[in-house]
Amino acid sequence: MFTERGGRVAVVDFRAEAAQASADQLPGALALAADVSDEGSVRAAVAATDAHFGRIDCVLNAAGHAAAGPLGEWTYAEWTRMMAVHAGGTFLVCREVLPIMRRGGDGAIVNIASIAAIRAQPTNAPYGAAKGAVVAFSRQLANELAPQIRVNVVSPGRVRTAMTEPIILARGDGDWDKGMEISSRFNPLHRICDPSELADAICFLLSRRAAYITATSLVVDGGETSAPTMVVY
Ligand SMILES: NC(=O)c1ccc[n+]([C@@H]2O[C@H](COP(=O)([O-])OP(=O)(O)OC[C@H]3O[C@@H](n4cnc5c(N)ncnc54)[C@H](O)[C@@H]3O)[C@@H](O)[C@H]2O)c1
């Protein structure tokens, strides 16, 4: 959606083939392999982006992984990884792009959190904590970087992606349609979000049409966090 609207992008993923597959579909895109939790790796990716495009105006921090389970079954290494990728990766990318964005004069950052940051879910505490850190960090950063750079959060509910497809399938005991039907009960719109609907919200916040919006969290969840009851599965 960003490239359809005239933007040029560097796609960064720690799976080089995933970055390349995405970049191949986008005109003029650059594919880069980098682990967002690794300082040197992020620094190199940002420098390569700057060298290639000569500027960075917009940043989307969306790298992440899902993991859930009773707290007693979590290792400290798993907790640390959760924090390092979601909170640490967001911090590292923001820090590294800052001088480049400032050089251009203005810009916008969108960091992806989750409704797990604002609502309890079964056995999702470490993920919720990492996403809560993204929300709090973004609010602080928005104030620090204003008025040149806007920083906002998008907190998705349930979006159909490579991350959630196995979860949806498991919820339906291997039956995809059943999994989709159960997953759709969580919000008043009774459906899963299409990635394009999330992209719309992200592109809006990155655009100048959102020039007066900073330090906020846009919840794109089909109303799930407003729902009076929650289905326990
Ligand atoms: N899909 C949902 O319903 C949902 C809901 C709320 C929040 N989110 C968040 O949205 C973001 C995107 O998730 P998605 O659903 O598109 O999942 P996805 O698995 O399709 O995409 C995530 C991408 O991040 C990459 N990645 C993971 N760890 C990385 C790392 N350390 N360094 C670089 N790249 C890394 C993966 O290779 C993958 O391509 C994540 O932060 C996720 O937590 C998703």
The ligand as a Gaussian input file, in Angstrom:
#p B3LYP/6-31G(d) Opt

LIG

0 1
 N       -1.356000     -10.971000      13.191000
 C       -1.972000     -10.497000      14.254000
 O       -3.140000     -10.818000      14.545000
 C       -1.264000      -9.530000      15.167000
 C       -1.981000      -8.975000      16.222000
 C       -1.359000      -8.063000      17.047000
 C       -0.043000      -7.702000      16.809000
 N        0.642000      -8.276000      15.775000
 C        2.018000      -7.853000      15.575000
 O        2.171000      -7.448000      14.245000
 C        3.534000      -7.590000      13.862000
 C        3.615000      -8.320000      12.534000
 O        3.147000      -9.639000      12.738000
 P        2.466000     -10.505000      11.594000
 O        1.164000     -10.947000      12.100000
 O        2.541000      -9.784000      10.292000
 O        3.414000     -11.778000      11.637000
 P        4.337000     -12.412000      10.499000
 O        4.951000     -13.604000      11.152000
 O        3.565000     -12.590000       9.257000
 O        5.427000     -11.288000      10.264000
 C        6.430000     -10.998000      11.207000
 C        7.743000     -10.926000      10.474000
 O        8.743000     -10.509000      11.407000
 C        9.915000     -11.228000      11.123000
 N       10.740000     -11.261000      12.328000
 C       10.476000     -11.913000      13.486000
 N       11.452000     -11.703000      14.355000
 C       12.349000     -10.886000      13.754000
 C       13.562000     -10.308000      14.163000
 N       14.068000     -10.541000      15.386000
 N       14.233000      -9.516000      13.292000
 C       13.734000      -9.282000      12.050000
 N       12.593000      -9.821000      11.615000
 C       11.904000     -10.609000      12.451000
 C        9.440000     -12.610000      10.685000
 O       10.418000     -13.299000       9.930000
 C        8.188000     -12.273000       9.887000
 O        8.438000     -12.135000       8.510000
 C        4.224000      -8.314000      15.020000
 O        4.897000      -7.364000      15.817000
 C        3.066000      -8.915000      15.782000
 O        3.389000      -9.098000      17.148000
 C        0.064000      -9.168000      14.942000

